[in-house]
């Protein structure tokens, strides 16, 4: 990055591409671009959460990580293996979908904060510059973008990558619309290592994720590296108040009523000290790209956690957006519109698969399920 200063309100640098957001999608785009010779700056705040939701990484991420040169780093970074998913869905007994015998082998249960930090550090090691903060304004000039950040700094770039997550904050400022299909919300808790000590005859910890449907939505749980566990209740925003799921005691009592979830958390004394509320609905940004910009990850297409494809989508869209930007720089004016059309098509395919999965649960005539049938 070249620049003329670092004071507030002074242009401190210019680059080929500015990436707003330092998660997997933004870092994947930055890595692909810098390796193609582009000068790239990531503008992202310092991570403040002590834990992050989004801990499952499906086996299909392996070839994407390999393409980014990150597969060995992730495999050796202390994340726990994930052998598959169990689902108590449409019936009482859990069905298991094994990943071990698929084309890519096992996935991972991630320490998500460590995973994100490792990808960001890999991007910086390749030459991507990091500016700590958030993009506050974006203004399109005849041949470049001009950005201001929260600290008053000014940056110029030829292209913008919006990796701001589900808010698609910058894409919306440029005139794009976020089209939401539902209002699913997650109320998540993290359980630390179980209080019971593992004895000589103790069973091996489970290495599968579990989903279990209920009258008002569904539960999800997965083990975390280090012996902890994430547990999430999924329902619709307008149902949340009546269910009182924001009360940790009620949340914990409801978890105990879900038989298979209760089995997974039987070694823990709850409830968790605090709960985190997260948007989890399906949405796409239209368009997902325009002259000089592209949205990636959740800022382009946000999916239901049931699909377990968040990290795959982040990496895949980051790589695809980088290809489109490089093609546009080389004179292919149709590359960015083609990327936007591809996002629309992929999201439509996802919505069809999601509807099929939800229709498999027909036991309850309740608002949550009626909306999905």
N, C-alpha and C positions, 0 to 999 in steps of 0.2 A: 504494500500500500504506500502510495506516495502522498505527501501532504506538505502543508505550509505552516502548521502550528497546532497547538493543543488547548488553547484557551477557550472559554465559553463563548459561543457565537462566532468562532473563527473556523474556517474550513481547515480541518485537520487531515483530510486525506481524500483520495479518490481511488477507485478500484473498478475492475470490470464488472463484478457482481457483488451485491450486498445481500446477505442472507439474514432475514429477521427471524431469529429463533435458533436455539442451540440444541434441540432434541435430535433424535435419530434421523428424521426426515431432512432437516436442515443440514446436518453434518454429512449425510450421504450425498446430497447435492453438492455441498462444498468440496468434499473429497474428489468427486468425479470431475468437477470443474477445475480445481487447482492442478490435478494431474494432467489435464488437457492444456495446461499452460495459462489458465486464467488467473488473474489477481483477485482474490476473494476475501471479503471481510464478513465475519459473523457478528451480528449485534444481538446480544442475549444477556439477560440479567444473571446474577449469581444465584445458583439454586439455593433455596432457603428451606425446603421441606426436608424433614429428617427421614421420611420414607415416601416413596412414590408408588402409585398404583400402576399396573401395566407390567406385571412380572412374568407373564407367560410368553415364551418365544417358540413358535411352532417350527418343526423341522424344515419347512419350506423356506425358512430364512437362511438356511445354510449356504445355498449357492449365491444369494445376494451378499451375505457377509464375505464369502470367498472372493466375489468380484471386487468388493471394496478393500480386500486385503486384511480383513478383520477377523476371519474365522478362527485362526489359531489363538488370537488374543482373547476372544470371548471364551473359547473352549478351555483355556488355561487360567481363567480369571476367577475361579472359585464358585461359579454358578452351579446349581444342583441340576441333575438330569431330570427330564420330564418324559415319562414313558407312555403317556396317553391321557385320555379324558374319560371319566365315568359320568354318565348322565342318568339321573332318575327323572325321566321326562316321558310323559304319556303313559306311565305305569309306575308301580311301586319299586320294582327292582332296578338297580343301576345297570345300564349297559355300558360296556367298556369299548372304547375305540383305541386300539394300540397304535402307537407311532413307531415302535421299534422296527417293525418289519416293512415299513414304507421305504420309498426310494431314497430318503435322506436320513433315515435312522431317527434317533431320539431328538427331542427338543430340549429346552431348558426352563427351569424355574429361576428367574433372574433376581439378583440384587439390582433392582432397576436403577437406583441412584448411581451405583458403581458402573453399570452398563453404559448409561448416558455419559458419565464423566469420561469413560475410556474412549468412546467414539469421538467426543469433543477433543480430547487430548491427541488422538490420532490425526484429526484434521489439523490441529495446530502444528503437530510435528511435520506434516507435509507442506506447511507454509501458509496455511490459512490464518489470517489475523483475527484476533478477538477484541471486540470493543464491548466493555461491560455496560449494560444499560438496555433501554428499549427505544425503538424507533417511534418518535412522537409525531412527526409529519413526513409526508412523502409528496413531492411535487414533480410533475413531469415537465421537463424542459425540452426544447426541440431535439436535442441529441443525447440527453442523459437525464438521470434522476438526481434530485437534490433532497437529502434527508436531514432532519434534525433529530437529535436524541434527547433523552431526558435531562442530560447534564448541559444542554445547550450546544453541544458539538454539531458540526455540519459535515456531512459526508456526501460525496458524489459518486455515482455508479452508472454503468451502462445498463445493468439489468437488476431486477429485484426478485428475490425468492421469498415468498410469504410462507414461513414455517411457524406461524404464531398459534397453531393449535385450532381447536374447535371454533374459536371466535372468528377466525379468518379476518383478523382486525384490519389488516392493510388492504386485502382484496376488497372488502366491503367499502373502504374509503375510496377505492378506485371505481366503484360502481357495480361490483359483483354482488349477487344476492346469495345468502345461505338458505337453502331449501331443506327444511326439516321434515322428516317422515313420521316422527313420533317424539315423545317427551320422556323417554326413559331416563331414570336417574339412579345412581348407585350410592348407597350409604355403606361406606367401607370402614372396617376396623382391622388393626394389626394386632395379632397376639404374639407376645414374645415367646422365648423358649418355654416349653411346658414345665410346670413345677415338679412333676414326677421325675425322679432320677432314673436313667436307663440302667437296668441291671444286666447281669451277664446273659440272662435269657430273654432280654427285651427284643421285641420285634423290630425289624428294620423300618425306618420311617417310610411312609407312603411316598411314592414319586409320581402320583397322578393328580390332575385337577378333577374337581367334581362340580357339577351343576345339578340342582334339584329344584323342580318347579313347586309352587305353592298356589293357593287360591288368589293371592294378590300380586304375584310376580314370580321371582325365582331367586335362589341363592347360588353363590359361587364361592369356592374355597380352593386354595392351593398352598402347598408348603413353600417356605422361603429358605434360602441358604442360611445356615446358622441355627436352624431349628424353629424359627418362628412360623407364622401362618397368617395369610390374608384371608379375610372373610367379607363378602359383600352381599348386601340385600339389594335386589333390583326391583323397582316398581316405577309407576308413572308419577310425575311431579304432583299432579292434582290429588293423588291418592295418599301422598306422604303424610299429610297432617292427620287424617283419620286413623292411620296405622300407628302413629306415634313412634315411628322408627328412628327419629332423631334423639329419642331418649335412650341412652346406652342400656339401661335396665330392660326396657321393652324390647330393644333390638336383640339383646342377649336371650331373653325369654323366647322370642320368636325363633331364634336359631336353634334353641333346644327342642322346639316342636317339630323341626324338620329332621326326620329320623336319620338320614344318611349324613347330613351336616353335623348333627349331634354326635354321631359316632366319631367323626373326624376331630371334633374339638373336645372330646371327653377328658383329655389329659390337661385341659386348661381351666383355670378358675377365672370367670369373667365377671362383669363385662370389661371390654377394653377401656382404657382411661378416656379416650376421645374417639369420635367418629369423624370421618371425612366425607363430605357430600360432593359428588362429581357428576357432571352431565355425561350421559352415556348413550344418548339417542343417535339415530342415523340421520345424516345430513350430507349434502354436497354443496359445493360452491359453484355458482353458474354466472359467468364462465370461470373455469379454473385457471385461465391464462389470458393474457392480452398483450398488446404491444409493449415489449420490454419487461414483462413480468410473468411469473407462474407461481401458483400455490402448490404446496406439497403436504403430504401427511394428512392429519386431521383437518388442516386448513383447506384441503381439496376434497377429501371424501372421508367422513367420520363414520365408523361402523359400530354396531352393537357388540359389546364384549362377548356375547354368545358366539360370534364368528371367530374369535381368537385370531384376528388378523391385523391387529393394530400395528405391530412392529414390522410385519411383512409389508403392509401398505406404506408405512413410513419409508422404508428402505427402497421399495420399488418405485414409488412416485419421486423420491429424491433423485434416483438415477435417471428416470425417464425425463424429468424436468431439466436436468443437466444436459442430456442429449439434445433436447429441443432448443435450449438456449445456445448451445454450441452450433447447432445447425442454423439457427437464426443469425448468429454472428457471421456465419459463412455465406449468408445470402439467401437461405431458404426461408422465405417469408411465410410459408405454410406450416412450418414446424410447430410453432406455439399454438395456433388454432387446432392442429391435429392432436396435440397433447390434451387440450381442453376437451375435444370430442372423445378422446380415449378415456378420460376421467369419467365423463358422463356415461359411457358404455359400461365401464367396469362397475360403477355404482349401481346401474340398473340391473346388472347380472347379480350383484350382491343382494339387492333388495328381493329379487326372486328367490334366491336361496334362503334368505332369512324368513320370508313368508312361508316357505315350505317347512322349515324347521318349527316355527311356531304353531303351524296347523297340526303338527303331530301330537300336541297336547290338547285333548278334547274333554278333559274330566270336569272342567269348571266353567259355569256360565256366570262369569263375573266381569266387571268393567275392563280389567286389565286384559283378559283373554278375549272378550268379545271384540275389542278393538283390533286384535291381531288375527281374528278368524274371518 
